[in-house]
Amino acid sequence: MKEVMSNIDIRLVLPELKEAAEGSFIKNVYQYGDIFVLKLYQPAGGTSQLLIQPGQRVHLTEYRRSAPRVPPRFCTVLRKYLRDRKVISVRQHDLDRILVIEIGDDDSTYKIVAELFGNGNLLLLDPDDAIFIAKRYRKMRDRNIVPKATYVFPPPRGTDIFSLDTDAFQKLISDSSESLVRTLASRLNLDSLSCEEICALAGLKPAKKVPELATQELKDLQGGLDLFAEKLKGGAVKPCLVLDDDIDPEEEPQPLAFLPFQFEVYNGHDIQSFDSFSKAIDSFFGVSEVELVDEEAKDAFDKERKRLETIIERQSESISKLEDKAANLRAAGEAIYSHFQTVQEILNTISDARS
């Protein structure tokens, strides 16, 4: 099952983000665990919500989520510096899984950087591109994410598919002994699913080893890559969810993947079409979000049940102790009452002796 957005997904959802966000004003920022939502107001188009989940996804969302009563400190800082500021631009850095949102007003310009690779990160850069605040701080071999340091983009990963001609492509993969899909994924800036699709367009099996390719098959692979690149350049999306058909007929089909257009690798699967890529992605992750919320609600219920059971158990122990104490006091009282006449005579004798 597909779990994160690829760099190709980001490229193809970007026009939707630009249309909704550029020229709009950030009215508020919300944080739901590791999910961030920017509430945007477009003077000519009303409100919209831009969702960022570092390490996973970025798209417009229509889901309404319950915000915590007290926002986390990170969210509070974002609100302070982003509220009522205008979104100047939204762009993808190169063809990487990085989104850059430029925010500005008459006085200063800030940048939101959403890193969707690895564990992900969300950063706010000051007007000098220094790191003002980040969700995760860490020192790495090629760059450091620390306060006040100038933000440095990660080094490029693989070769840009739009810059490859036939000779460059053949040279790029010629020394590989791995399978086609492994070779393409490691040497091009593409995810494994996109590499499988290139193989499908070329009519080749992804598991086939590069050294086993005949001359014509190598040309076919180049043709598959060119065809895939042309689809991306065109930017024409036909968003859909691929549904899992291998389930009980009485159960509702579950989504396997979200796609900007139909992939050959999923031929034969049922699909659900959407009129925007954001809606397809939002629907896909919405299912898992609901499942997560249900699981969290169950955990919260179980935790509260255990807490109440503990209280009841302690109260039962206290009641038992009080009942024992009451029984002892009752027995003492009854003993005194049964010897009341004797006790009274003793008290009278003591009183007479004193007088």
N, C-alpha and C positions, 0 to 999 in steps of 0.2 A: 504493500500500500504506500502511495506517495504521501510524505509527511511534511515536506518543506517546499518552499518556492525555489525554483532554479533561477539562474541569472537570465535565462530565456523568458521565464514567466514574468520577471520584473520588467524586462524590456517591453513586453507586450501589454502589461497592465499600466505602464507608465503614462500613455496618453490619457487614460481615464483619471489618473491621479493629477496630472497637470491641469486638465479641464476643470476639475472640482476644486483644486487647491490654489492655483496661481491667481493672484488678485483677491483672494479671500482673506478674512481676518480670523485669527485664532480666538475663539470666545472662551474656551476652557480646555484643560488637559485632565484626563482621567487615567488612573492606573488600577488595573485589576490583576494583581499578581505580576506576571511578566508581560502582560498585555497593556499597551498604551493606546489611548484614543484621543485624537485631536478633534475637538468640535469646531467646525469651520462655518463661517458665515460669508456667503457670496452675495454682495449687494444686489446682483442681478439674478441670482439663482437660488436663494434661500440657504438652508443649512445642510451640511453633510458631515460625515464622520470618517476620518482617516485612521485606520488601525495599523499599529506597528507592533509586531511581536519579534523582538531580536532573535536571530538564529532560525527564524521560521517563515515569517510572512509579512507582507505589507500590501494593503488594499483598502478600498472603501468598504464600510460595513453598515448594515441596516439593523443589526441586532442591538437591543437595548439591554445593557448590563447594570446590575446593582452595584453602585459605587460604595466603597467603605465609608463609614462615618467620618473617620479621620484619615486623610490621604497620607501616604508615606512621604518621608522627607524629600526623596528624589522628585516625586510628583509636585510637591509644594514649591521646590526651586524652579521647576519647569514652568509652573503657573506664573510665578513672579516675573520671569523674564520673557514669557511668550504671549501672555494674555493681551488681546487687543492689538497685537502686532500683525503686520501684513505679510502674507506669503509671497515672496518675490519670484522664486523659481523652485521647481522640483526636477531633479535629474538623477540619472543612474551614473555612477562613476565607472567610466569605460564600459566593459560588459561584465562587471563584477556584481556580486550580490551585496551591493552597497547603494543606499539611497541617500541623497543629500537634499535637504530642504533649507532654502535660504529664507530667513525671516528678517524683516527690516522695518524701520520707521525713519523719521527725519534725523534722529540722533545717532543711531547705530544699527549694525547688521549682525545677526547671529546665524549660526548654522546648526541644524539638527542632522546628525549623521547616524543612520541606522545600519548596523552591520548584521547581515542575515546569514553569514557563514559561521561554521563552528558553533560555539555556544552563544554567539551573538553578543551585541552590545548596542547601547544607545548613548550618544554623547551630545552635549551642547557645547559648541565652540564659540568663543567670544569674537569680537570684531577683528582680532588679529589671528584668528584660527588657532588660538591656544585652547587647551581643554579646560573648560570652565567646570564641568561636572560630567561624570560618566557613571553608568550603571555598574560597570565592572572595571576595576583598576588592575593592571598587571604589567610586568616587564617581560619583553620578548627579545628574541635575538635580533630581529630586524626593526623593531619599533617599541616604544613605551607608551602605555596608556596611564599617565599619571597627571595629577593636577598641574596646570599652568604650562605643561609641555606643549610644544607645537604639534598639532595633529598630523600624523603621517599615514597616508593610505598604505595598505599592505602591498607587497610586491605583486606584479601581475601573475596570474595563474594560467599557464598554457598560452597557446597562440590564438589570436583572434581569427575566427573562421571567415570573417569578411575580407581578410587581407591575404588569403591563400590562393595562389594560382596552382596549376597542375604540378609544375616542377617542385614548388615549395612543399606541396602536400605530400608528394611521393618521397621527397627527401626527409620530411618530418617523421614518417612512419617506417621508413625502409629498414632501419636497424632494430626494430622491435621484434621480440620473439613471443610476445604476449598475444592474447586474443584480440579481435578487432575492437570489441567494446572497451576492453581495458586500455588498449593503446589510444583510442580516440579520447577516452575520458581523461587520461593522464597527460596527453599532449595538446589537447584542445581545451579551451575554456568552456567546457560543456559538462552537464550532468550525465549520469549513466543512461537515464531514460531517453534523453535526446540522442545519445550515441546509438542506442538500440534502434531508434527510429531511422537514423541515417542508414544503418545496416538494412533495415526493412525496405526502405526506399530503393536501396541498391540491389535488393533481392539476395542478400547474403546473410548467413547465420552469424549472429554476434559472437558465438564461441569459436568461430574459425580462427586459426592462428594466422598472423600476418605473413610468415614465410610460406604458407601454403597457398597464397593468392596467385592465381594465374594473371597474366598481363591484362586480359579483358576484365577480370574481376576487380583489379586495381582501378581500372577506368570506371567500372560500375560504381565502386565505392566513392570515387571522386564525384561522379554524377549524383549519387545520393546526397553527398555533402552540399553540392551546389544547389540541388533542389530544395534542401532544407533551409539553406541560407536565403534563397529567394523568397521562401514563405515568410521568413523573419523580416526581410527587408520590406516586403509588401505591407506588413503590419496589419493585414486583414485578419481579424480574429473571428472565429466561430466557437465561442466558449462552450464547454460542456463538461459534465461529470461522466466518468466511465463507471458503470454499475457492475457490482459483483453478481453474476448470474448463478454462481455455484453455491446456492443456498437452498433452504427449504422453500418450496413454492408458496407456502402460506406466509412466509416472512417477507417483510419489505426489503427490497434490494438495498444494499449498502454501497456507498461510493468507494471506488478503488483509487481514483485519481481525478484531478482537475486538469483540464487541458485548454490551451488557447485555441486549438483546432484539433480535429480528429487525427489521431496517430494510427499509422498502419499496424503498429504492434498490438493495438486493441481491436482490430477488425473482428467482428463477430459478437462483440459485447454490446449490450444495450447502453444507450447514452441518454442523458438528460440535458437539453440545450438551455442556454441562458442568453439574455440580450446584452450582457456585459461580463467581462472576465472577472471583475470584482465580485459580482453576484455569485458566480460559480465557485470562486475560492471561499467566499463568505459562507455559502451553503455547505461546502465540504467541511470546513473547520467548525461550523456551527454544530454539526452532529457530534463531533468529539467534545466540543465545549459543553454541550448539554449532558453528555455522558459523564464528563468530569464534574460538572455541577451536581449531578445526581449522586455520584460517588462521594463528593465532598459533603453533601447533605446527609448521606447515609452515615459517613464517618462522624459528622457532628452529632447526629441522632444517637449513635452508639455511645459516643463519649458522654453525652448528657445523660443517657440511660444509666451508664455505669456510675456517674457521679451521684445520681439520685438513689441508686441501689446502695451505694456506700453510705449515704446519709441515712437511709432507712435502716440499714444494718446497725449503724452507730446508735441511732435513736432507740432501736429495739434493745440493744445492750443496756442503754441508760435506763429504759423503762424496766427492764428485768432487775437491774440493781436497785432502783427505787422501790419496786415491788417487794424485794427481799428486805430492804430497810424498813418499809412500812409493816411488813409481817413481824419483824423483830420488835418494833415499837408497839405493835398491837399486842404481842405476847407479853411484853413488859407491863403494858397497861392492864391487861387481864390479870396478871400475877398480883399486881398491886391491889386491884379491885377485890380479888378473892381473899386477900388478907387485910382488907380494909379495917375490920373491927380490931384486930390485933395492933395494927399500925396506929389506929386512933388512941387506943389505951396507952401505948408507949408514949405518944405525944402528950397525952394528958398528964401522965406521971412526971414527965420532964418539966412540964409547965408548972405543976404543983410544987415540985422540988425547988424551982427558982423563986417561987413566991414565999 
